[in-house]
Each structure stands twice: as C-alpha cells, then as structure tokens.
Amino acid sequence: MTSQSERSIPELFSDAVGQLGKLIGNEFAVARAELSEKAGQAGRAAAMMAAGVVIMIPAIVMLLTAAASALMHAGLSDPVAYLIVGGGAAIVSALLVAIGSKRLSGDALTPTATMDELARDKAAAREMVR
C-alpha cells in the first residue's frame, strides 16, 4: 500500500469523488429527515385550521341564534350576550385559521437547513475539483 504522500493524482481524484458521493448520500438523508419534519409541521398546521373550522360552526350557530333572539325579544340583554359569545368564538376561530395558514406558507415549509448545506457542499466540490 502506498503512503499518503506517494499517492497518484488519479487515486486522489478517485478518493475525492468517493467522498463527494458519500457527502451527497448524507445530504439526501438529511433532506429526507427535514422534509419529514416539514410534513409533520404541515399536518399540525392543518389540524389547527381544522380546529378553527370546528369552532367556527358553533360561532355561526350562536350568531344566528343571537339574531333570531334579537328579533324575538326586541330587548337588548339576551341578544347582546349571544352576540358577544358568538363574536368571541368567531375571533378565536379566525385566529386559529390565520395561524394555521401562516404555518403552511411556502417560507415556513422550505427545507432551509438542507438548502444551506447543499450550497456549502457545492462550494466544497468546486474547491476539490480545482
């Protein structure tokens, strides 16, 4: 076996290509892990949006009940109470949907760590080839 200082250029290039192949394989593994994490994040965001929708249904019912109660009673106290509760539920559901939508944005789901790592690997590969 030859020592490190006596290795030929083809041997060095072959080792560099082999190491680059391992590096690319590792990057794909990191990318898969990060995409899996992002899929979980998307699932949790969708669950929040679904929770917002579920809370919106009774809010609509309460708002409609408040409007009917306002017409029936022609007084203010019962309908005002229904409107406050219905309005509060509508605000909570709107906030949940907004939070879920924000978590599903393209920027939030971009695999940034993998993209940064690939950029560094590209620069390292260029340096190896020089």
N, C-alpha and C positions, 0 to 999 in steps of 0.2 A: 504494500500500500504506500502511496506517495505521501510526503508530508504536505502541510498546508502551503508552504512557500514554493513547492515544486509542482503545483497543480497547473495544468494547461488551461488556456482560455476556454476551449470547448467544455472542459469539466466545470470550470467556474460558471460559465453561462448556463450549463445544464442544471447546476445546483440552484442558481438564481431563478430559473424558470420553474423548477420543482418547488422552491419556497414560495414563489408567486402563486402557483397552483394551490398550495395549502392555504395561503392567505385568502385567496378568492373563495375557497371552500368554507373557511371560517367566517368570512363576511356573509356568505349566503345563510349560514346557520344563525348568525346574529340578526340578519334581515328577517328570517322566518320567525324568530323569537319576538322581534319588535312588532312585526305585523300581527302576530297572535295577540300581543298585548293591546295593540290598537283595535283589534276586532272586539276584545273584551270591553274596551273603553266605549266603542260604538254601541255595544249591547247594553251597557249601563245607561248611556245617554238615551237610547230608545226606550228603556224602561222608565226613565224619568219623564219622557214625553208621554208615554202611555199612562203614567200616574197622573200627569196633568190633564189628560183627556178624561180619565175616570173621574177626577174631581170636578171637571167642568160639567159633567152630566147633572149631578145634583145641584150645581150652581144655576144651571139653566132652569131646572125644575123650581128652585127656590125663587128665582127672579120672576118666573111666570106665575107662581103662587102669590108672590107679592103684588104683582099687577092685578091679578084677579081679586085678591083681598082688598086692594085699594078701591077697586070698583064696587065691591060688595059693601064695604064698611063706610066708605066716604069719610072716614075718620083717618087720622094720621098715624096713630101709635102702632097698631099692628103692622100695617104695610111698611112703615119706616123700619121697623125691626126686621121684617123679612128682606127688605132691600139691603140693609146693612150686612146681614149674614150672607145673602146671595152675592152681593158685590165683593165681600171679602173672599168668598170661595172662588169667584171669577178671577180676582187678583192673584190668589195663590196658584191657581191652575195656569194662568198666563205666565207667571214667573217660572213654573216648572217646565213649561213648553219652551220658553226662551232659553233657560239653562241647558236643556237637552239639545236644542238646535245649535247653540253655541259649541257644545261639545262634539257635535257632528260636523263641524266646519272642516274644510279641507286642510287648513293650517294645523288644527288640533290633531288630525289623523295622519299627518305626514311623518314618515319614519326618519326623523331628523338625525338621530344618532347614526343610523346606517348610512345616510347620505353623506354626513361629515366623514365617517370612516372610509367610505369609498373614495372620496376626494383625496384623503391622505394616502390611500393605497395607490391611487393613480399617480400621484406625485412621486411616491417611492418607486413605483415601477419605472417611471421615466428616468429617475436617477440611476436605477440598476442597469438600464439598457445603455446609458451613456458611456 
